[in-house]
Amino acid sequence: MFGKMGQMGQMMKQVKALQEKVEAAQKEIEAHEIEGNAGAGMVKAIINGKMEVKDIQIDDSLINADEKDILQDLIIAAINDAKNKMDTYREEKMSTITGGMGLPAGMNLPF
């Protein structure tokens, strides 16, 4: 019986180590930024691992330079607003499904 307890303890250590690796990877992913582009680089978008738009760059040849900064900021704000609304919708929808399960706050399915 003691041997099975030792195996269980070893398995729990492995699970904890895996959990720590996953958490570290998630933090690294969230901080990472990637650039996408369209129109042969005339429009660029930078997002982070949380899927938040961090920057939009529009080539001067496409728009009046005086309005460019405002337009870029408005595009970022609109995309992030839509993302936030989708996150809220997703949480509300999932809570109707998982509401009776007694899951801790913040615990999302699928895992």
DSSP file with accessible surface (Angstrom, degrees, kcal/mol):
  #  RESIDUE AA STRUCTURE BP1 BP2  ACC     N-H-->O    O-->H-N    N-H-->O    O-->H-N    TCO  KAPPA ALPHA  PHI   PSI    X-CA   Y-CA   Z-CA
    1    1 A M     >        0   0  185      0, 0.0     4,-1.5     0, 0.0     3,-0.3   0.000 360.0 360.0 360.0 -37.9    0.0    0.0    0.0
    2    2 A F  H  >  +     0   0  182      1,-0.2     4,-2.2     2,-0.2     5,-0.2   0.874 360.0  59.2 -62.1 -34.3    2.9    2.4    0.8
    3    3 A G  H  > S+     0   0   48      1,-0.2     4,-2.0     2,-0.2    -1,-0.2   0.891 104.2  49.5 -62.1 -39.1    4.2    1.9   -2.7
    4    4 A K  H  > S+     0   0  152     -3,-0.3     4,-2.3     1,-0.2    -1,-0.2   0.873 108.8  52.8 -68.6 -34.9    1.0    3.2   -4.2
    5    5 A M  H  X S+     0   0  120     -4,-1.5     4,-2.4     2,-0.2    -2,-0.2   0.900 108.7  50.4 -66.3 -38.7    1.1    6.2   -2.0
    6    6 A G  H  X S+     0   0   44     -4,-2.2     4,-2.2     2,-0.2    -2,-0.2   0.894 110.3  49.6 -64.7 -39.5    4.6    6.9   -3.1
    7    7 A Q  H  X S+     0   0  139     -4,-2.0     4,-2.5     2,-0.2    -2,-0.2   0.901 110.4  50.8 -65.4 -39.6    3.5    6.7   -6.8
    8    8 A M  H  X S+     0   0  100     -4,-2.3     4,-2.5     2,-0.2    -2,-0.2   0.917 109.9  49.8 -64.1 -43.3    0.6    9.0   -6.0
    9    9 A G  H  X S+     0   0   33     -4,-2.4     4,-2.0     2,-0.2    -2,-0.2   0.909 111.5  48.5 -61.9 -41.5    3.0   11.5   -4.5
   10   10 A Q  H  X S+     0   0   98     -4,-2.2     4,-2.1     2,-0.2    -2,-0.2   0.912 110.9  50.9 -65.4 -41.0    5.3   11.3   -7.5
   11   11 A M  H  X S+     0   0   97     -4,-2.5     4,-2.5     1,-0.2    -2,-0.2   0.913 108.5  51.9 -64.2 -39.5    2.4   11.8   -9.8
   12   12 A M  H  X S+     0   0  110     -4,-2.5     4,-2.5     1,-0.2    -1,-0.2   0.895 108.4  51.4 -64.9 -38.2    1.2   14.9   -7.9
   13   13 A K  H  X S+     0   0  147     -4,-2.0     4,-2.5     2,-0.2    -1,-0.2   0.905 110.4  49.0 -63.0 -41.6    4.8   16.4   -8.1
   14   14 A Q  H  X S+     0   0  117     -4,-2.1     4,-2.5     2,-0.2    -2,-0.2   0.903 110.7  50.1 -65.5 -40.2    4.7   15.8  -11.9
   15   15 A V  H  X S+     0   0   78     -4,-2.5     4,-2.7     2,-0.2    -2,-0.2   0.929 111.6  48.4 -63.6 -43.5    1.3   17.4  -12.2
   16   16 A K  H  X S+     0   0  125     -4,-2.5     4,-2.4     2,-0.2    -2,-0.2   0.920 111.6  49.4 -63.5 -42.7    2.5   20.4  -10.2
   17   17 A A  H  X S+     0   0   42     -4,-2.5     4,-2.1     2,-0.2    -1,-0.2   0.917 112.3  48.3 -62.7 -41.2    5.6   20.8  -12.3
   18   18 A L  H  X S+     0   0  108     -4,-2.5     4,-2.7     2,-0.2    -2,-0.2   0.925 109.8  52.3 -64.8 -42.4    3.5   20.6  -15.5
   19   19 A Q  H  X S+     0   0  107     -4,-2.7     4,-2.6     1,-0.2    -2,-0.2   0.910 109.1  49.9 -60.4 -42.0    1.1   23.2  -14.1
   20   20 A E  H  X S+     0   0  105     -4,-2.4     4,-2.3     2,-0.2    -1,-0.2   0.904 111.0  49.2 -64.7 -39.0    4.0   25.5  -13.4
   21   21 A K  H  X S+     0   0  153     -4,-2.1     4,-2.5     2,-0.2    -2,-0.2   0.913 111.4  49.4 -65.7 -41.2    5.4   25.0  -16.9
   22   22 A V  H  X S+     0   0   67     -4,-2.7     4,-2.7     2,-0.2    -2,-0.2   0.931 111.0  49.2 -64.3 -44.5    2.0   25.7  -18.4
   23   23 A E  H  X S+     0   0   87     -4,-2.6     4,-2.1     1,-0.2    -2,-0.2   0.912 111.9  48.8 -61.9 -41.6    1.5   28.9  -16.3
   24   24 A A  H  X S+     0   0   58     -4,-2.3     4,-2.2     2,-0.2    -1,-0.2   0.918 112.0  48.8 -65.0 -41.5    5.0   30.1  -17.4
   25   25 A A  H  X S+     0   0   44     -4,-2.5     4,-2.8     1,-0.2    -2,-0.2   0.908 109.2  53.0 -64.8 -40.0    4.2   29.4  -21.0
   26   26 A Q  H  X S+     0   0  103     -4,-2.7     4,-2.7     1,-0.2    -1,-0.2   0.914 109.4  48.6 -62.3 -41.7    0.9   31.3  -20.7
   27   27 A K  H  X S+     0   0  149     -4,-2.1     4,-1.7     2,-0.2    -1,-0.2   0.907 112.0  49.2 -63.8 -40.7    2.6   34.3  -19.3
   28   28 A E  H  X S+     0   0  149     -4,-2.2     4,-1.3     1,-0.2    -2,-0.2   0.925 112.2  48.1 -64.5 -42.8    5.2   34.2  -22.1
   29   29 A I  H  < S+     0   0  101     -4,-2.8    20,-0.6     1,-0.2     3,-0.5   0.929 109.0  53.4 -63.0 -45.2    2.4   33.9  -24.7
   30   30 A E  H  < S+     0   0   83     -4,-2.7    19,-0.8     1,-0.2    20,-0.6   0.863 112.1  45.2 -59.4 -34.9    0.4   36.8  -23.2
   31   31 A A  H  < S+     0   0   79     -4,-1.7    -1,-0.2    -5,-0.2    -2,-0.2   0.723  92.7 100.3 -82.1 -20.3    3.5   39.1  -23.4
   32   32 A H     <  -     0   0  112     -4,-1.3    17,-1.0    -3,-0.5     2,-0.4  -0.380  58.6-154.9 -71.0 141.9    4.5   38.1  -27.0
   33   33 A E  E     -A   48   0A 105     15,-0.2     2,-0.4    16,-0.1    15,-0.2  -0.944   8.2-169.5-120.1 142.3    3.5   40.4  -29.8
   34   34 A I  E     -A   47   0A 104     13,-2.5    13,-2.3    -2,-0.4     2,-0.5  -0.983  13.0-140.2-131.0 141.9    3.0   39.5  -33.5
   35   35 A E  E     -A   46   0A  92     -2,-0.4     2,-0.3    11,-0.2    11,-0.2  -0.857  15.6-174.0-104.8 132.9    2.5   41.7  -36.5
   36   36 A G  E     -A   45   0A  37      9,-3.1     9,-2.6    -2,-0.5     2,-0.3  -0.851   9.2-168.0-115.0 156.2    0.1   41.0  -39.3
   37   37 A N  E     -A   44   0A 102     -2,-0.3     2,-0.3     7,-0.2     7,-0.2  -0.972  11.9-169.9-145.2 162.0   -0.1   43.1  -42.5
   38   38 A A  E  >> +A   43   0A  57      5,-2.3     5,-2.0    -2,-0.3     4,-0.6  -0.951  66.9  36.4-143.0 160.4   -2.3   43.7  -45.5
   39   39 A G  T >45S-     0   0   52     -2,-0.3     3,-1.4     1,-0.2    -1,-0.1   0.923 132.4 -55.2  62.3  45.5   -1.9   45.5  -48.8
   40   40 A A  T 345S-     0   0  107      1,-0.3    -1,-0.2    -3,-0.1    -2,-0.0   0.879 111.4 -45.5  54.7  39.5    1.8   44.7  -49.1
   41   41 A G  T 345S+     0   0   24      2,-0.3    -1,-0.3    -3,-0.1    -2,-0.2   0.512 108.0 121.7  86.2   6.2    2.5   46.2  -45.7
   42   42 A M  T <<5S+     0   0   63     -3,-1.4    17,-2.9    -4,-0.6     2,-0.4   0.777  80.3  35.7 -73.4 -24.8    0.4   49.3  -46.2
   43   43 A V  E   <S-AB  38  58A  54     -5,-2.0    -5,-2.3    15,-0.2     2,-0.4  -0.999  75.2-176.8-128.9 127.6   -1.7   48.4  -43.1
   44   44 A K  E     -AB  37  57A  66     13,-2.7    13,-2.9    -2,-0.4     2,-0.4  -0.963   7.4-168.2-125.3 144.1   -0.1   46.7  -40.1
   45   45 A A  E     -AB  36  56A  34     -9,-2.6    -9,-3.1    -2,-0.4     2,-0.5  -0.994   5.2-159.7-130.6 136.5   -1.7   45.4  -36.9
   46   46 A I  E     +AB  35  55A  25      9,-2.8     8,-3.4    -2,-0.4     9,-1.5  -0.974  14.5 178.1-118.1 127.7    0.2   44.2  -33.8
   47   47 A I  E     -AB  34  53A  56    -13,-2.3   -13,-2.5    -2,-0.5     6,-0.2  -0.887  17.8-138.1-123.6 157.3   -1.6   41.9  -31.3
   48   48 A N  E >   -A   33   0A  15      4,-1.9     3,-2.1    -2,-0.3   -15,-0.2  -0.519  40.2 -90.1-104.6 180.0   -0.4   40.3  -28.1
   49   49 A G  T 3  S+     0   0   29    -17,-1.0   -19,-0.2   -19,-0.8   -18,-0.2   0.605 124.7  63.7 -68.9 -10.3   -1.0   36.8  -26.8
   50   50 A K  T 3  S-     0   0   99    -20,-0.6    -1,-0.3   -18,-0.2     3,-0.1   0.336 117.9-113.7 -88.2   4.0   -4.2   38.0  -25.0
   51   51 A M    <   +     0   0  121     -3,-2.1     2,-0.4     1,-0.3    -2,-0.2   0.749  69.4 145.8  66.8  28.0   -5.5   38.8  -28.5
   52   52 A E        -     0   0   55     -4,-0.1    -4,-1.9    31,-0.0     2,-0.5  -0.804  54.0-122.2 -94.0 134.7   -5.5   42.5  -27.7
   53   53 A V  E     +B   47   0A  11     -2,-0.4    -6,-0.3    23,-0.2     3,-0.1  -0.654  32.3 176.9 -76.1 121.5   -4.7   44.9  -30.5
   54   54 A K  E     +     0   0A 102     -8,-3.4     2,-0.3    -2,-0.5    -7,-0.2   0.745  61.1   4.2 -97.5 -30.4   -1.7   46.9  -29.4
   55   55 A D  E     -B   46   0A  52     -9,-1.5    -9,-2.8    21,-0.1     2,-0.4  -0.989  49.5-162.4-158.0 146.5   -1.0   49.0  -32.5
   56   56 A I  E     -B   45   0A   9     -2,-0.3     2,-0.5   -11,-0.2   -11,-0.2  -0.997  13.3-167.0-127.2 131.8   -2.4   49.8  -36.0
   57   57 A Q  E     -B   44   0A  72    -13,-2.9   -13,-2.7    -2,-0.4     2,-0.5  -0.989   2.0-170.9-125.5 124.8   -0.2   51.4  -38.6
   58   58 A I  E     -B   43   0A  16     -2,-0.5   -15,-0.2   -15,-0.2   -16,-0.1  -0.957  29.1-114.5-116.5 128.8   -1.6   52.9  -41.8
   59   59 A D    >   -     0   0   73    -17,-2.9     3,-2.0    -2,-0.5     4,-0.5  -0.306  22.7-124.0 -61.4 139.7    0.6   54.0  -44.6
   60   60 A D  G >  S+     0   0   95      1,-0.3     3,-1.0     2,-0.2    -1,-0.1   0.788 106.9  67.8 -56.6 -29.1    0.5   57.8  -45.2
   61   61 A S  G 3  S+     0   0   87      1,-0.2    -1,-0.3     3,-0.1     3,-0.1   0.702  98.0  53.6 -68.8 -13.5   -0.4   57.2  -48.8
   62   62 A L  G <  S+     0   0   93     -3,-2.0     2,-0.3     1,-0.2    -1,-0.2   0.640 116.5  18.2 -93.3 -15.3   -3.8   55.8  -47.8
   63   63 A I  S <  S-     0   0   33     -3,-1.0     2,-0.2    -4,-0.5    -1,-0.2  -0.994  88.7 -81.8-155.0 157.2   -5.0   58.6  -45.6
   64   64 A N    >>  -     0   0   84     -2,-0.3     3,-1.3     1,-0.2     4,-0.9  -0.423  41.3-134.9 -61.8 126.1   -4.7   62.3  -44.7
   65   65 A A  H 3> S+     0   0   60      1,-0.3     4,-0.6    -2,-0.2     3,-0.4   0.813 100.4  61.7 -59.5 -31.5   -1.7   62.4  -42.3
   66   66 A D  H 34 S+     0   0  140      1,-0.2     4,-0.3     2,-0.1    -1,-0.3   0.814 111.6  37.9 -65.4 -30.0   -3.6   64.8  -39.9
   67   67 A E  H <> S+     0   0  112     -3,-1.3     4,-2.6     1,-0.1    -1,-0.2   0.538  93.2  91.4 -96.8  -7.9   -6.3   62.2  -39.3
   68   68 A K  H  X S+     0   0   40     -4,-0.9     4,-2.8    -3,-0.4     5,-0.2   0.910  85.1  46.7 -59.8 -50.0   -4.0   59.1  -39.3
   69   69 A D  H  X S+     0   0  107     -4,-0.6     4,-2.3     1,-0.2    -1,-0.2   0.909 114.7  47.9 -61.5 -41.9   -3.2   59.0  -35.5
   70   70 A I  H  > S+     0   0  108     -4,-0.3     4,-2.5     2,-0.2    -1,-0.2   0.940 112.8  48.3 -64.2 -45.7   -6.9   59.4  -34.6
   71   71 A L  H  X S+     0   0   65     -4,-2.6     4,-2.5     2,-0.2    -2,-0.2   0.930 111.2  50.2 -62.0 -44.3   -8.1   56.8  -37.1
   72   72 A Q  H  X S+     0   0   16     -4,-2.8     4,-2.2    -5,-0.2    -1,-0.2   0.933 112.4  47.0 -60.1 -45.4   -5.5   54.3  -35.9
   73   73 A D  H  X S+     0   0  103     -4,-2.3     4,-2.6    -5,-0.2    -1,-0.2   0.894 111.7  50.8 -64.4 -40.1   -6.4   54.8  -32.2
   74   74 A L  H  X S+     0   0  110     -4,-2.5     4,-2.6     2,-0.2    -1,-0.2   0.894 109.4  50.7 -66.4 -37.9  -10.2   54.5  -33.0
   75   75 A I  H  X S+     0   0   54     -4,-2.5     4,-2.5     2,-0.2     5,-0.2   0.941 111.7  47.6 -64.1 -46.0   -9.6   51.3  -34.9
   76   76 A I  H  X S+     0   0   24     -4,-2.2     4,-2.6    -5,-0.2     5,-0.3   0.944 113.3  48.3 -59.3 -47.3   -7.6   49.8  -32.0
   77   77 A A  H  X S+     0   0   57     -4,-2.6     4,-2.4     1,-0.2    -2,-0.2   0.909 111.9  49.0 -62.6 -41.3  -10.3   50.9  -29.5
   78   78 A A  H  X S+     0   0   62     -4,-2.6     4,-2.3     2,-0.2    -1,-0.2   0.923 112.8  46.7 -66.5 -43.0  -13.2   49.5  -31.7
   79   79 A I  H  X S+     0   0   75     -4,-2.5     4,-2.4     2,-0.2    -2,-0.2   0.938 114.9  46.1 -65.2 -45.8  -11.4   46.1  -32.1
   80   80 A N  H  X S+     0   0   34     -4,-2.6     4,-2.6    -5,-0.2    -1,-0.2   0.874 110.7  53.7 -67.2 -33.4  -10.6   45.8  -28.4
   81   81 A D  H  X S+     0   0   77     -4,-2.4     4,-2.5    -5,-0.3    -1,-0.2   0.937 109.6  48.0 -64.3 -43.6  -14.1   46.9  -27.5
   82   82 A A  H  X S+     0   0   59     -4,-2.3     4,-2.3     2,-0.2    -2,-0.2   0.918 111.7  50.3 -62.7 -41.6  -15.5   44.1  -29.7
   83   83 A K  H  X S+     0   0   46     -4,-2.4     4,-2.5     2,-0.2    -2,-0.2   0.935 110.7  48.9 -62.1 -45.5  -13.1   41.6  -28.1
   84   84 A N  H  X S+     0   0   81     -4,-2.6     4,-2.2     1,-0.2    -1,-0.2   0.900 111.2  49.8 -62.7 -40.5  -14.1   42.6  -24.6
   85   85 A K  H  X S+     0   0  130     -4,-2.5     4,-2.6     2,-0.2    -1,-0.2   0.887 110.8  49.9 -65.7 -37.7  -17.8   42.3  -25.5
   86   86 A M  H  X S+     0   0  100     -4,-2.3     4,-3.0     2,-0.2    -2,-0.2   0.907 108.8  52.5 -67.1 -39.6  -17.2   38.9  -26.9
   87   87 A D  H  X S+     0   0   36     -4,-2.5     4,-2.4     2,-0.2    -2,-0.2   0.928 111.8  46.3 -59.5 -44.9  -15.3   37.8  -23.8
   88   88 A T  H  X S+     0   0   70     -4,-2.2     4,-2.6     2,-0.2    -2,-0.2   0.933 113.2  48.8 -64.0 -45.1  -18.3   39.0  -21.6
   89   89 A Y  H  X S+     0   0  127     -4,-2.6     4,-2.8     1,-0.2     5,-0.2   0.929 111.3  50.3 -59.5 -45.8  -20.8   37.2  -23.9
   90   90 A R  H  X S+     0   0  132     -4,-3.0     4,-2.7     1,-0.2     5,-0.2   0.924 111.5  48.1 -59.6 -45.5  -18.7   34.0  -23.8
   91   91 A E  H  X S+     0   0  125     -4,-2.4     4,-2.2     2,-0.2    -1,-0.2   0.913 113.3  47.5 -62.6 -43.2  -18.5   34.1  -20.0
   92   92 A E  H  X S+     0   0  116     -4,-2.6     4,-1.4     2,-0.2    -2,-0.2   0.921 113.6  47.7 -64.6 -43.5  -22.3   34.7  -19.7
   93   93 A K  H  X S+     0   0  108     -4,-2.8     4,-1.0     1,-0.2     3,-0.3   0.928 113.8  46.5 -63.8 -45.1  -23.1   31.9  -22.1
   94   94 A M  H  X S+     0   0   64     -4,-2.7     4,-3.2     1,-0.2     3,-0.3   0.855 106.6  58.7 -67.8 -33.8  -20.7   29.5  -20.4
   95   95 A S  H  X S+     0   0   63     -4,-2.2     4,-1.6     1,-0.2    -1,-0.2   0.834 101.2  55.6 -67.4 -29.3  -22.1   30.4  -17.0
   96   96 A T  H  < S+     0   0  106     -4,-1.4    -1,-0.2    -3,-0.3     4,-0.2   0.840 115.0  40.1 -68.6 -29.3  -25.6   29.3  -18.1
   97   97 A I  H  < S+     0   0  111     -4,-1.0     3,-0.3    -3,-0.3    -2,-0.2   0.893 127.2  31.2 -82.7 -43.7  -24.2   25.9  -19.0
   98   98 A T  H ><>S+     0   0   24     -4,-3.2     3,-2.1     1,-0.2     5,-0.6   0.472  89.0 103.7 -96.7  -0.6  -21.8   25.5  -16.1
   99   99 A G  G ><5S+     0   0   56     -4,-1.6     3,-0.8     1,-0.3    -1,-0.2   0.836  82.5  46.4 -53.1 -39.0  -23.9   27.4  -13.5
  100  100 A G  G 3 5S+     0   0   84     -3,-0.3    -1,-0.3    -4,-0.2    -2,-0.1   0.493  96.1  76.4 -84.4  -0.7  -25.2   24.3  -11.7
  101  101 A M  G < 5S-     0   0  118     -3,-2.1    -1,-0.2     2,-0.0    -2,-0.2   0.605  94.0-130.4 -87.5 -12.7  -21.8   22.6  -11.6
  102  102 A G  T < 5 +     0   0   68     -3,-0.8    -3,-0.1    -4,-0.4    -2,-0.1   0.842  41.8 171.7  68.4  32.9  -20.4   24.7   -8.7
  103  103 A L      < -     0   0   52     -5,-0.6    -1,-0.2     1,-0.1     3,-0.1  -0.496  39.0-101.2 -73.6 145.4  -17.2   25.5  -10.5
  104  104 A P    >   -     0   0   86      0, 0.0     3,-2.0     0, 0.0    -1,-0.1  -0.285  49.3 -85.4 -62.3 151.3  -14.9   28.1   -8.8
  105  105 A A  T 3  S+     0   0  107      1,-0.2     3,-0.1    -3,-0.1     0, 0.0  -0.284 116.2  21.1 -57.2 135.8  -15.0   31.6  -10.2
  106  106 A G  T 3  S+     0   0   69      1,-0.3     2,-0.8    -3,-0.1    -1,-0.2   0.322  86.7 128.2  88.9 -10.9  -12.6   31.9  -13.1
  107  107 A M    <   -     0   0   82     -3,-2.0     2,-0.3     4,-0.0    -1,-0.3  -0.712  43.3-165.6 -82.6 114.1  -12.5   28.2  -13.9
  108  108 A N        -     0   0  112     -2,-0.8   -17,-0.0    -3,-0.1    -3,-0.0  -0.759  13.2-106.7-104.5 147.0  -13.2   28.0  -17.6
  109  109 A L  S    S+     0   0   50     -2,-0.3     2,-0.1     2,-0.1   -11,-0.1  -0.910  96.8  45.3-109.9 147.6  -14.2   25.0  -19.6
  110  110 A P              0   0  125      0, 0.0    -2,-0.1     0, 0.0    -1,-0.0   0.623 360.0 360.0 -70.8 158.1  -12.7   23.4  -21.6
  111  111 A F              0   0  181     -2,-0.1    -2,-0.1    -4,-0.1    -4,-0.0  -0.041 360.0 360.0 -65.8 360.0   -9.6   23.3  -19.3
